[in-house]
Amino acid sequence: MKILVAVKRVVDYNVKVRVKADQTGVDLANVKMALNPFCEIAVEEAVRLKEQGIATEVVVASVGPGSTQEQLRTALALGADRAVLVETDAELGSLAIAKTLKAVVDKEQPQLVILGKQAIDSDNNQTGQMLAALTGYAQGTFASKVEVAGGKLNVTREVDGGLQTVALNLPAIVTTDLRLNEPRYASLPNIMKAKKKPLETLTPDSLGVATASTTKTLKVEAPAARSAGIKVTSVAELVEKLKNEAKVI
């Protein structure tokens, strides 16, 4: 079984994001970038399936600028076998990313595609579902457990009412939730080995994909600053403030 894992380059979750002075976007100058945390979970699950003897090859893919090679090398250090970068400097939406990944899927022909359920920068939670629609593959989203049994993929999903288990025919697409696994740290020897693993660079044009966006970002604003909280000395005082100051009761 070949597994394709789609990953994304995002601002490191420890960094405090700042908006550009002209409000055209997020300021990325001299900002530490990292592998999207949900994508790390996706890579870890693929590597575990390979370690169990279920998968024979793990390929990581990403769409973004040339600097995304850094995050792909991180994924290679975590255990992936090779990487594919579709290089573009354009700001792409979820649908354009899904169309590009669909072209990569057509090229690689994996039996399983794993993605993080969402990226921590845009929080759209759309790409996996769109990719499933474009490919016609079965999908199991928000996965907290993945098992391969009897030629099917059993995916336990986190839903509002608790847990739901679905059986998917392969090929299939899975998006990962936080509780699926705990990603490993890349060891120094594996980081060194990752530098020699193959990394193929493509372009949307070479894949025959049109990535023209149908949306345009007009303005980006930082969230309003929250006022400091206060302490109350009694339940009666709390009720009084909720009623007369906050006016929520």
ZISUL-V394868 format. One record per residue. RES is the residue in one small letter. OMEGA is omega in whole degrees, -180 to 180 (999 if undefined). Layout:
res=(RES;RES)
omega=(OMEGA;OMEGA)
This chain:
res=(m;k;i;l;v;a;v;k;r;v;v;d;y;n;v;k;v;r;v;k;a;d;q;t;g;v;d;l;a;n;v;k;m;a;l;n;p;f;c;e;i;a;v;e;e;a;v;r;l;k;e;q;g;i;a;t;e;v;v;v;a;s;v;g;p;g;s;t;q;e;q;l;r;t;a;l;a;l;g;a;d;r;a;v;l;v;e;t;d;a;e;l;g;s;l;a;i;a;k;t;l;k;a;v;v;d;k;e;q;p;q;l;v;i;l;g;k;q;a;i;d;s;d;n;n;q;t;g;q;m;l;a;a;l;t;g;y;a;q;g;t;f;a;s;k;v;e;v;a;g;g;k;l;n;v;t;r;e;v;d;g;g;l;q;t;v;a;l;n;l;p;a;i;v;t;t;d;l;r;l;n;e;p;r;y;a;s;l;p;n;i;m;k;a;k;k;k;p;l;e;t;l;t;p;d;s;l;g;v;a;t;a;s;t;t;k;t;l;k;v;e;a;p;a;a;r;s;a;g;i;k;v;t;s;v;a;e;l;v;e;k;l;k;n;e;a;k;v;i)
omega=(173;178;174;179;177;-178;-178;175;-179;173;-180;-174;178;-176;174;-175;178;180;177;-178;-179;176;178;-179;180;180;-178;-179;178;-180;179;178;-176;174;179;-176;178;177;175;179;179;178;-179;-179;179;-180;178;178;176;180;178;-179;-179;179;178;-179;176;179;176;-179;178;177;-178;-179;-179;-180;178;177;179;-179;176;176;176;179;177;178;179;175;178;-175;179;-174;177;177;171;-169;176;178;-179;176;-173;175;-176;-177;179;177;-180;179;179;178;178;177;177;177;179;-179;-174;-179;177;175;180;176;180;177;168;-176;179;175;-174;177;-178;179;-175;-177;-176;-168;-179;-179;178;179;178;179;-178;-178;-175;-180;171;-178;174;-175;177;-174;173;176;-180;178;174;-177;176;179;178;178;178;-176;174;-174;173;-179;-176;-177;-179;-178;177;179;179;177;-176;170;177;1;-176;178;-180;171;-168;173;-173;-172;-180;179;174;-176;178;172;178;178;-179;177;180;175;179;179;-177;-180;-178;179;-176;177;-178;179;179;174;176;-180;-180;178;-179;-177;174;-175;179;-176;177;178;-180;177;-179;-174;176;180;173;179;-180;179;-180;179;-178;177;179;176;176;-175;-178;178;-179;178;178;-180;-179;-179;177;-177;-172;-179;180;180;178;175;999)
